[in-house]
Amino acid sequence: MIATTPEAPYWAVIFTAIFSGREEAEYAETAEAMVTLAHTMPGFLGYESAQGEGGLEITVSYWESEDAIRAWKRQADHIAAQKRGREAFYSAYTIRVARVERAYGFRA
């Protein structure tokens, strides 16, 4: 599903990862819990996620501000999930933070 976002500017966190294939049930449970938690965070606007071959996953979350992103990064349950991700879920990941200056699209 394509996230509905406000008029730019706003912020995006792009999380690109390679899923290790280990602990699938725990991973699914943790991912669902993090989505639920993110929705409770001030400044959270929405997210999009896709999975590809070889365990590639890309999740883009949208935020009102850099401060909101920092608060998410420091949230205790999210910190625990990050740690577990490094231990068991991912073989690699990259996080990119970007300011969205312009956004446009099409819907039939």
N, C-alpha and C positions, 0 to 999 in steps of 0.2 A: 504494500500500500504506500502511496506517496503521502508524505506528511504535509499537513496544511500549516503553513507558516505565515507570519504577519509580513507586512511590507518591509523590505530591507531598509536599514541594515539590521542584522542580527548575527549571531555567531554559530559556527558549526564545529563539532568535534568529530573527526573522521578516524574511526578505529578499524584498522586493517589487521587481520590476524590469520594465522594458520592453526586450525584446530588440530590437536594432537591425536584425536580419535579415542583418547582414554577417558574414563569416567563419564561416559555419555549421559547417563541418567542424572548424575549430580550436576553436570554442566547445564543440562536443560533446565533443571530446577533453579539453579543459581541465575541463569540468564533471565528466566521469568521473574524471579524475585527482584533483580536489578531494574527491569523495565517497570515493574510496579512501583518500586522505590523512586525511580527517576520522576515518575509522574507526580510524586508528592513534593518534589523539590521546587522551591521558588525559582522562577525564571526558565523552567523547562518548557520547551515549545512542542516537542515531538521527536520522532526518530524514523529512520528507514533502515532496513537490514536486508542483506542478500548473501546467499551462499553459493559458492562455485566449486569447481573441481579441485581435488587435492587438498580439501579442508579449508580453502580460502573463504574467509568471511569478511564482509565490510558492513559496518554499522555507522551511520551518520546520525548524531544527535544534534538537535538545534536548541539554542539558548538565547535568552534576551541579552546577556552581558557576559563579559569575562569574569566578573565577580560570581555570577551564578555557576559558571564552569568550575571555578576554584572551590566553591562550596561543595559541589558534587564530588570533586576529586578528594576532598577532605572528609566526606561523610563516612562514618565508622564502618557501616556494613559494606559500603562500596570498597573501602580499603581492604577489608577482609576478602572480598571477592577478587580484587586485583591480586592479592597474595596467592590465593588458591589458583587463579588463572596461570600465574607463573609456575606454580608447583605442578599442576596437573592438566590444565586444559589446553594450553597453547605451546607450540614449539617456537613461535615467533609472533611479535606484533609491533605495530607502529601506530602512534597517535599523532594526529595533526590537528591543530586548532587554527581556524580561519574565520575572518570576518566576511560575511556575505554582504556585498555591496549592491548587488543587483540580482534579481530572481524573476524568472518569467517561465511560462509553460503553456501547455495545451491540454484540454480535456474534451473528449468527444461527447 
